[in-house]
Amino acid sequence: MSMRNGDNKPPSANDWAGLVLVGQLGLTVAIPILLGIGAGLFVDSKLRSSPIATLIGLLLGLAAGVYGAYRLVSSSF
């Protein structure tokens, strides 16, 4: 990968640090939300309580994702 100034040095670890943090943040938020929705859909199918458990799972997953993202960002800086 060549740089703009013509250097043919390989990228260092610092070059990728920002992209790694963004990827970690995305997964830290997305996985709890998906797990919360999945658990909510499962509970709704067993209790036949259409959107209630799914919405609760979504909100819990969102809260867990935001908390995880806060912890990740606060520990990075």
Backbone torsions as a table, in degrees:
resi	resn	phi	psi	omega
1	MET	NA	121.5	-177.5
2	SER	-96.2	147.5	178.9
3	MET	-88.8	170.4	-177.8
4	ARG	-66.1	-31.8	-176.8
5	ASN	-83.4	5.4	176.6
6	GLY	95.0	-4.8	177.6
7	ASP	-67.7	142.2	177.5
8	ASN	-108.9	33.2	179.1
9	LYS	-77.1	144.6	174.5
10	PRO	-70.1	152.1	-179.8
11	PRO	-65.8	142.8	179.6
12	SER	-88.5	174.7	179.8
13	ALA	-63.8	-33.6	179.5
14	ASN	-66.5	-27.5	178.8
15	ASP	-66.1	-31.4	-176.2
16	TRP	-96.2	-6.7	-173.5
17	ALA	-60.6	-40.8	179.6
18	GLY	-65.0	-42.7	179.2
19	LEU	-67.3	-36.3	178.3
20	VAL	-65.2	-42.3	179.4
21	LEU	-63.9	-41.5	178.1
22	VAL	-63.8	-41.3	177.6
23	GLY	-64.4	-41.9	177.5
24	GLN	-64.2	-40.7	178.8
25	LEU	-63.1	-43.3	179.2
26	GLY	-60.5	-46.3	179.4
27	LEU	-69.3	-34.9	179.9
28	THR	-65.0	-31.6	178.7
29	VAL	-88.6	-41.2	-172.4
30	ALA	-72.1	-41.6	-174.9
31	ILE	-64.4	-46.7	177.2
32	PRO	-63.0	-35.0	178.6
33	ILE	-64.8	-46.2	180.0
34	LEU	-64.6	-39.8	177.4
35	LEU	-65.6	-39.5	177.9
36	GLY	-64.5	-42.7	177.7
37	ILE	-65.4	-43.8	179.1
38	GLY	-61.3	-43.9	177.8
39	ALA	-65.6	-39.4	178.2
40	GLY	-64.3	-41.1	177.4
41	LEU	-64.6	-39.0	178.4
42	PHE	-63.7	-47.3	179.4
43	VAL	-64.3	-40.6	177.8
44	ASP	-62.1	-37.8	179.9
45	SER	-69.3	-33.0	179.6
46	LYS	-78.2	-38.0	-176.9
47	LEU	-97.2	-5.6	-177.8
48	ARG	54.4	45.1	179.2
49	SER	-116.2	73.0	-163.2
50	SER	-27.9	-81.6	-172.1
51	PRO	-97.5	-3.8	-169.8
52	ILE	-64.8	-56.8	-177.1
53	ALA	-66.5	-31.7	178.1
54	THR	-65.6	-43.1	178.1
55	LEU	-66.4	-40.1	177.4
56	ILE	-64.1	-43.3	177.3
57	GLY	-62.5	-39.5	177.4
58	LEU	-62.0	-46.6	-178.9
59	LEU	-66.2	-41.3	177.3
60	LEU	-65.4	-41.4	177.6
61	GLY	-64.9	-39.0	177.7
62	LEU	-65.1	-43.0	178.4
63	ALA	-63.3	-43.3	179.1
64	ALA	-65.2	-38.3	178.9
65	GLY	-66.8	-42.2	178.9
66	VAL	-66.5	-41.2	178.2
67	TYR	-63.8	-42.8	177.9
68	GLY	-63.9	-39.4	178.3
69	ALA	-66.5	-39.9	176.8
70	TYR	-60.4	-45.3	179.7
71	ARG	-64.6	-39.8	179.9
72	LEU	-64.9	-45.2	-178.2
73	VAL	-70.0	-40.9	-177.9
74	SER	-68.5	-29.5	177.8
75	SER	-81.2	-17.8	-179.2
76	SER	-79.5	-25.4	-174.9
77	PHE	-113.4	NA	NA
